[in-house]
Amino acid sequence: MKVLVTGGLGFIGSNFILYSIQKHPKIKIINIDAQLAGSNIKNLQSLKNKSNYIYVKGNITNQKLIEKLVSQTDVIFNFAAESHVDRSITNPKPFIDSNVYGTFVILEAVKRFNKKLIQISTDEVFGSLKGVSASESFPLKPSSPYAASKASSEHLVNSYFATYDTDVMIARCTNNYGPRQFPEKLIPKTIILATKNKRIPIYGNGKNIRDWIFVFDHCKALWKIFEKGQSGESYNISANNETSNIIIVKKILELLDKPFTLIKFVRDRPGHDYRYSLNSSKLHKKTNWKPSVNLEKGLEHTINWYLTNRDWWNRLSTAKFGRIN
């Protein structure tokens, strides 16, 4: 089987490729990545001599290139996306270009060559939730330009199933963490800044809640969806690890034996959602998937990876980190 992974030099995409080649050594993977913000060529250096892995530098908005690659593969996992909320507030256009138009280009090729698409989405499409967890049938109510672009791509995907009977599914996940995550995100930023004994900025009072899932549990779920999911359906992926940002930061500081005085509360960002939460009972019932890594073990593994891979992040300027989301 031949698999096309878009955005495979990013955090989740690169871990998905590494996991897939390890668990399914007979598959062939083509990775297309434009090396934009969040991508890192170092993420897959270990695969450069693998005969079943090919890297293509390119953008998913390139219609001719996407058509060529899609025609050569059996299934497409679309990870490619601009994903940082702060940057979407400052400049929404790249998010529309990549997340909406890029998805359209992929859908056109999938329709033309009769291929299967797994669209990777986010819990942020539902907006902030109080007291409930969103099922797949919940209305989309995005708060940021990033979330709106991902919601738009979901609508496109669903329309191609309804109108053209295209073989598509949506996988919607909660906050991922683990190795190779770009330092603009909460957990790696906290680890790196704490290691450098630098102040760790947290929006507002730090009580915003996210459900944290270890990235390899996400990867396992995606394969379950590919193998057992139904075309035209969407599947939520969650780990039942709802935790506030301030608690996450304090857990990391404790594991690193660093003082809480490194924490610095800063002005909240516009439209900051208070809580994201997904109900993934549909996925459990359909595929029997369950997360296998609890938050404590996942954080320990993640911290150890960043401490033993300092060359991966040491040259990155802290000016790129921005504020914690």
Secondary structure as GFF3:
##gff-version 3
##sequence-region A 1 325
A	DSSP	beta_strand	2	6	.	.	.	ID=ss1
A	DSSP	alpha_helix	11	23	.	.	.	ID=ss2
A	DSSP	beta_strand	28	33	.	.	.	ID=ss3
A	DSSP	three_ten_helix	41	47	.	.	.	ID=ss4
A	DSSP	beta_strand	53	57	.	.	.	ID=ss5
A	DSSP	alpha_helix	63	71	.	.	.	ID=ss6
A	DSSP	beta_strand	75	78	.	.	.	ID=ss7
A	DSSP	alpha_helix	85	90	.	.	.	ID=ss8
A	DSSP	alpha_helix	93	95	.	.	.	ID=ss9
A	DSSP	pi_helix	96	101	.	.	.	ID=ss10
A	DSSP	alpha_helix	102	113	.	.	.	ID=ss11
A	DSSP	beta_strand	116	122	.	.	.	ID=ss12
A	DSSP	three_ten_helix	123	126	.	.	.	ID=ss13
A	DSSP	alpha_helix	145	164	.	.	.	ID=ss14
A	DSSP	beta_strand	167	173	.	.	.	ID=ss15
A	DSSP	beta_strand	175	177	.	.	.	ID=ss16
A	DSSP	alpha_helix	186	195	.	.	.	ID=ss17
A	DSSP	beta_strand	200	203	.	.	.	ID=ss18
A	DSSP	beta_strand	209	214	.	.	.	ID=ss19
A	DSSP	alpha_helix	215	228	.	.	.	ID=ss20
A	DSSP	beta_strand	234	237	.	.	.	ID=ss21
A	DSSP	beta_strand	242	244	.	.	.	ID=ss22
A	DSSP	alpha_helix	245	255	.	.	.	ID=ss23
A	DSSP	three_ten_helix	260	262	.	.	.	ID=ss24
A	DSSP	beta_strand	263	266	.	.	.	ID=ss25
A	DSSP	alpha_helix	281	287	.	.	.	ID=ss26
A	DSSP	alpha_helix	295	308	.	.	.	ID=ss27
A	DSSP	alpha_helix	310	313	.	.	.	ID=ss28
A	DSSP	three_ten_helix	318	320	.	.	.	ID=ss29
###
